[in-house]
Structure formats: C-alpha cells, structure tokens
Amino acid sequence: EILCEMKQQDDYHRDVVHDLVKILMLRLLRINEEGIAESPMETISSPQIQPALSYIHENFSHEIRADELAKQCGLSEPHFRRVFREHVDMTPIDYLNFVRIREACKMMNQSGCPMDIVAAECGFSSVSTFTRNFKKFLNITPYQWKLQTEKHSSRLRDYSIILLKDWGKK
C-alpha cells in the first residue's frame, strides 16, 4: 500500500503514506514488545525540555503547572510550551496527564485499590477528572480497563508509541 501510494501520487499521498508507515510501525512494535521504551521520556531527545520531563516523571502525583515546568527549563512559559509541543507533539499538561494515566494503569494492574484512591495517588483532583482523562487517552473508562486489563493494555502501548514524534516526519 505504501509503495502504491508513492507511485500513484494521488492527492494527499504524503499524508496517507505517513499514516501507513505509522500503522506499520505499530504492528511491528506489537510483534516485538521489547522495542517499546517503558517511558516515552526515554525517546524524547531535547535537552531543552529534559528537565521538565524529569520533573513530571518524579512529581506526577502532585499539582504541576506549566509555568513551574518552564522554570525547570529556564524558559519563558510561551517559549517552553512551543518547544515542548514541537518535541512531544502534545501540551505539557496533556503529557503530565498521560504519565498519570500510565501510572494509574500500573497501579490498577498491581492492586485492588478503589478508583478514588488510584485517582488521588496519581495526582487527579477527582475521580471524574481521572475518568475523563483516562477516556481521552485510551477511549475506555478505568473501570473497563480494570475488568479486562489484558484486552486493553495494547491501547496504552499504542498511545506511548504515538509519542515518538520524530519517526516518519519530514
């Protein structure tokens, strides 16, 4: 399909090829799960935002604002947001919430804690905020995840892969 798109060069062929390459990479990574970094932070190679990424991973359970992250990097908040988005392909707060959701999934897999405890331990102010963010990233509720973890765990892995912004671009 990729080769056909490149030969035909129909309208939007580059976009189609880009998406097909992503699908191919996702399927290959599913086959070889060892190729997936435990933390998407390990795949982001921008020294400018590395302090913010480290701060997020160490303090995800606390309230974190974008201006705090910008200070960690020695950048103004608008510039930090722009640089962060360029390298991670999401806002700093969305990335923070993704890290929280990933940690919540681990916690739900390892314990039988109620959702309000999981939400609080992972830095969410309420169960409804936790559920809304969980659904945003994984397109299912935390309760559905907990009931059928094996069935849904690939969704988290696939979302982690999407954070690898540099592959297939340009």
C-alpha positions, 0 to 999 in steps of 0.5 A, spaced: 500 500 500 505 504 501 509 503 495 502 504 491 501 510 494 508 513 492 507 511 485 500 513 484 501 520 487 494 521 488 492 527 492 494 527 499 499 521 498 504 524 503 499 524 508 496 517 507 503 514 506 505 517 513 499 514 516 501 507 513 508 507 515 505 509 522 500 503 522 506 499 520 510 501 525 505 499 530 504 492 528 511 491 528 512 494 535 506 489 537 510 483 534 516 485 538 514 488 545 521 489 547 522 495 542 517 499 546 521 504 551 517 503 558 517 511 558 516 515 552 521 520 556 526 515 554 525 517 546 524 524 547 531 527 545 531 535 547 535 537 552 531 543 552 525 540 555 529 534 559 528 537 565 521 538 565 520 531 563 524 529 569 520 533 573 513 530 571 516 523 571 518 524 579 512 529 581 506 526 577 502 525 583 502 532 585 499 539 582 504 541 576 503 547 572 506 549 566 509 555 568 513 551 574 515 546 568 518 552 564 522 554 570 525 547 570 527 549 563 529 556 564 524 558 559 519 563 558 512 559 559 510 561 551 517 559 549 517 552 553 510 550 551 512 551 543 518 547 544 515 542 548 509 541 543 514 541 537 518 535 541 512 531 544 507 533 539 502 534 545 501 540 551 505 539 557 499 538 561 496 533 556 503 529 557 503 530 565 496 527 564 498 521 560 504 519 565 498 519 570 494 515 566 500 510 565 501 510 572 494 509 574 494 503 569 500 500 573 497 501 579 490 498 577 494 492 574 498 491 581 492 492 586 485 492 588 485 499 590 478 503 589 478 508 583 478 514 588 484 512 591 488 510 584 485 517 582 488 521 588 495 517 588 496 519 581 495 526 582 487 527 579 483 532 583 477 527 582 475 521 580 471 524 574 477 528 572 481 521 572 475 518 568 475 523 563 482 523 562 483 516 562 477 516 556 481 521 552 487 517 552 485 510 551 477 511 549 475 506 555 473 508 562 478 505 568 473 501 570 473 497 563 480 497 563 480 494 570 475 488 568 479 486 562 486 489 563 489 484 558 484 486 552 486 493 553 493 494 555 495 494 547 491 501 547 496 504 552 502 501 548 499 504 542 498 511 545 506 511 548 508 509 541 504 515 538 509 519 542 515 518 538 514 524 534 520 524 530 519 517 526 516 518 519 516 526 519 519 530 514 
